[in-house]
Amino acid sequence: MSEDHDHEPELISPVNPLPPVVVALFLMIIGIEAIFSLASRGLIGGAGGIGWRLEALQTYAFSGPIFDWMWNNSQWPTEHLIRFVSYMFVHGSFMHALFVCVMLLALGKMVGEVFTGFATLAVFIVSGTFGALAYALLLDDQAPLIGGFPGVYGLIGAFTYLLWLRLGQMGAQQVQAFTLIGFLMGIQLIFGLLFGVQNDWLADVVGFITGFALSFIVSPGGFTRLREKMRRD
């Protein structure tokens, strides 16, 4: 009896690989944090390694006072401009970085499977940049802004856009797409009441809004869809 190999079913992996850009962001964040964590325990860097995290925060964290100085003096040195992005890759502790990485992998996978790698990276970086800008312009906070949450919230905004689009195609109420961000903001409010409110929530919210708005342009067919909508309106 002959065997027919032409119609054998294709094996489908139950786990789709993570988008490369998400893996790259994850490795950068967790790699930097691993260096700081090992150094703080004296495992690398010797006695000087204990201060590596503090030195990195002083050099790469986003600073409202430094932004005010640049704004007032109309001077924009590169070493300070990079803080708009670099702050997202330095964290206050291992747990801080871990929470960012978990959300980055989850949201980055869902967004990166639809968006191109460039679009996914743009959402993360631009959302974090606008989050820092809002932190500087709307607040007078002396505390530095650190951590990747504003960029992650940008990915939440992009994911919300995808849900919003899908619900619209199904004829369902599109406001349901904002359930996730409402839930997360509720958790932040509870933590704020329990442990003290920190103003970095503003950068997260602006990151979310930026990610949602940017998705109208960088999502597949997004610019064409936006142009058609503007013509109809």
C-alpha positions as CSV (number, residue, x, y, z in Angstrom):
1,M,0.0,0.0,0.0
2,S,1.4,3.3,-1.1
3,E,1.7,6.2,1.3
4,D,0.6,9.7,0.3
5,H,2.9,12.3,1.7
6,D,1.4,15.2,-0.3
7,H,-1.5,15.8,2.1
8,E,0.2,15.4,5.5
9,P,-1.0,18.1,7.9
10,E,1.4,20.8,8.8
11,L,2.6,20.9,12.3
12,I,1.6,24.2,14.0
13,S,3.6,25.3,17.0
14,P,1.3,26.0,20.0
15,V,3.6,28.8,21.0
16,N,4.4,31.5,18.5
17,P,7.9,33.0,18.9
18,L,8.2,36.4,20.4
19,P,8.8,39.3,17.9
20,P,12.5,40.0,17.6
21,V,12.1,43.6,18.6
22,V,10.4,42.6,21.9
23,V,13.1,40.1,22.6
24,A,15.7,42.8,22.0
25,L,14.0,45.3,24.4
26,F,13.6,42.5,27.0
27,L,17.3,41.5,26.8
28,M,18.4,45.1,27.1
29,I,16.3,45.8,30.2
30,I,17.0,42.5,32.0
31,G,20.6,42.5,31.0
32,I,21.2,46.0,32.5
33,E,19.3,45.0,35.6
34,A,21.3,41.8,35.9
35,I,24.6,43.8,35.9
36,F,23.3,46.1,38.6
37,S,21.9,43.3,40.8
38,L,25.1,41.3,40.5
39,A,27.2,44.3,41.2
40,S,25.2,45.3,44.3
41,R,25.9,41.8,45.7
42,G,29.6,42.3,45.1
43,L,29.7,39.5,42.5
44,I,31.1,41.7,39.8
45,G,32.8,45.1,39.7
46,G,34.4,44.8,43.1
47,A,33.8,47.5,45.7
48,G,33.0,50.1,43.0
49,G,30.3,48.0,41.5
50,I,28.0,48.7,44.5
51,G,27.5,52.2,43.2
52,W,26.9,51.4,39.5
53,R,23.1,51.6,39.8
54,L,23.3,55.1,41.5
55,E,25.8,56.3,38.9
56,A,23.5,55.0,36.0
57,L,20.5,56.8,37.6
58,Q,22.4,60.0,37.8
59,T,23.5,59.7,34.2
60,Y,20.5,58.2,32.4
61,A,17.4,58.9,34.5
62,F,15.1,61.6,33.2
63,S,15.3,64.7,35.3
64,G,12.7,67.5,35.5
65,P,15.2,70.1,36.8
66,I,17.6,69.2,34.0
67,F,14.9,69.7,31.4
68,D,14.0,73.0,33.0
69,W,17.6,74.1,32.7
70,M,17.7,73.1,29.1
71,W,14.4,74.9,28.4
72,N,15.4,78.1,30.2
73,N,18.8,78.3,28.6
74,S,17.8,77.0,25.1
75,Q,20.7,74.5,25.3
76,W,20.1,70.9,24.4
77,P,23.2,68.8,25.0
78,T,23.0,65.2,23.7
79,E,24.0,63.8,27.1
80,H,20.8,65.1,28.5
81,L,18.5,64.6,25.5
82,I,19.2,60.9,25.6
83,R,17.5,60.8,29.0
84,F,14.2,61.0,27.2
85,V,14.8,57.4,26.1
86,S,17.6,56.0,28.4
87,Y,15.5,56.4,31.6
88,M,13.3,53.5,30.4
89,F,16.2,51.1,30.6
90,V,17.3,51.8,34.2
91,H,15.2,50.7,37.2
92,G,15.2,51.2,40.9
93,S,15.3,47.5,41.8
94,F,15.2,44.0,40.4
95,M,11.4,43.7,41.1
96,H,10.8,47.0,39.3
97,A,12.6,45.7,36.2
98,L,10.9,42.3,36.5
99,F,7.4,43.8,36.4
100,V,8.3,45.9,33.4
101,C,9.7,42.9,31.6
102,V,6.7,40.7,32.3
103,M,4.3,43.3,30.9
104,L,6.6,44.0,28.0
105,L,6.7,40.4,26.9
106,A,2.9,40.0,27.3
107,L,1.9,43.2,25.5
108,G,4.8,43.3,23.1
109,K,3.9,39.8,21.9
110,M,0.2,40.8,21.2
111,V,1.1,44.0,19.5
112,G,4.2,42.7,17.7
113,E,2.2,39.9,16.1
114,V,0.2,42.6,14.2
115,F,2.5,45.6,14.0
116,T,5.8,45.6,12.2
117,G,9.0,45.5,14.3
118,F,9.7,49.1,13.5
119,A,6.1,50.1,14.5
120,T,6.3,48.2,17.8
121,L,9.6,49.8,18.6
122,A,8.3,53.3,17.7
123,V,5.3,52.9,20.0
124,F,7.5,51.9,22.9
125,I,10.1,54.7,22.4
126,V,7.8,57.5,21.3
127,S,5.3,56.8,24.1
128,G,8.1,56.8,26.7
129,T,9.5,60.1,25.2
130,F,6.1,61.8,25.4
131,G,5.6,60.4,28.9
132,A,8.8,62.0,30.0
133,L,8.0,65.3,28.3
134,A,4.6,65.5,30.1
135,Y,6.3,64.6,33.4
136,A,8.6,67.6,32.9
137,L,6.1,70.1,31.5
138,L,3.1,69.4,33.7
139,L,4.8,68.7,37.0
140,D,7.4,70.3,39.2
141,D,8.8,67.1,40.6
142,Q,12.4,66.9,41.7
143,A,12.4,63.1,41.7
144,P,13.9,61.4,38.6
145,L,11.7,59.4,36.3
146,I,13.0,55.9,35.7
147,G,11.8,52.6,34.4
148,G,10.1,51.2,31.3
149,F,6.4,51.5,32.3
150,P,5.6,54.6,30.1
151,G,6.8,52.6,27.1
152,V,4.9,49.6,28.2
153,Y,1.8,51.7,28.7
154,G,2.3,52.8,25.1
155,L,2.1,49.1,24.1
156,I,-1.1,48.9,26.2
157,G,-2.4,51.8,24.1
158,A,-1.5,50.0,20.9
159,F,-3.2,46.8,22.2
160,T,-6.3,48.9,23.1
161,Y,-6.3,50.3,19.6
162,L,-6.4,46.7,18.2
163,L,-9.3,45.8,20.5
164,W,-11.1,49.0,19.7
165,L,-10.7,48.3,16.0
166,R,-11.9,44.7,16.3
167,L,-14.9,45.6,18.4
168,G,-15.9,48.2,15.8
169,Q,-15.7,45.6,13.1
170,M,-17.9,43.3,15.2
171,G,-20.4,46.1,15.8
172,A,-19.8,45.9,19.6
173,Q,-19.3,48.8,22.0
174,Q,-15.8,50.0,21.4
175,V,-15.6,51.5,24.9
176,Q,-15.0,48.0,26.1
177,A,-11.5,48.2,24.7
178,F,-10.5,50.5,27.5
179,T,-11.2,48.0,30.2
180,L,-7.6,47.0,30.6
181,I,-6.3,50.5,31.1
182,G,-9.1,51.2,33.5
183,F,-8.2,48.1,35.5
184,L,-4.5,49.0,35.6
185,M,-5.2,52.6,36.6
186,G,-7.4,51.3,39.4
187,I,-4.6,49.1,40.7
188,Q,-2.2,52.1,40.6
189,L,-4.7,54.1,42.6
190,I,-5.0,51.4,45.2
191,F,-1.2,51.1,45.5
192,G,-0.9,54.9,45.7
193,L,-3.4,55.1,48.6
194,L,-1.6,52.3,50.4
195,F,2.0,53.2,49.8
196,G,1.9,56.8,48.8
197,V,1.2,58.5,45.4
198,Q,4.1,58.9,43.0
199,N,3.8,61.3,40.1
200,D,5.2,58.9,37.6
201,W,1.6,57.7,36.9
202,L,1.3,60.8,34.7
203,A,4.0,59.5,32.4
204,D,2.2,56.2,32.2
205,V,-1.1,57.8,31.3
206,V,0.5,60.0,28.6
207,G,2.4,56.9,27.3
208,F,-0.9,55.1,27.0
209,I,-2.5,58.0,25.1
210,T,0.5,58.3,22.8
211,G,0.6,54.6,22.0
212,F,-3.1,54.6,21.2
213,A,-2.9,57.7,19.0
214,L,0.3,56.6,17.3
215,S,-1.4,53.3,16.3
216,F,-3.7,55.1,14.0
217,I,-0.6,55.9,11.9
218,V,1.9,53.0,12.4
219,S,-0.5,50.0,12.4
220,P,-0.9,48.0,9.2
221,G,-3.0,50.1,6.9
222,G,-3.4,52.6,9.7
223,F,-2.5,55.7,7.7
224,T,-4.8,54.8,4.8
225,R,-7.6,54.0,7.3
226,L,-7.1,57.3,9.1
227,R,-7.1,59.3,5.8
228,E,-10.3,57.6,4.6
229,K,-12.0,58.4,7.9
230,M,-11.0,62.0,7.7
231,R,-12.4,62.2,4.2
232,R,-15.7,60.8,5.4
233,D,-15.9,63.2,8.3
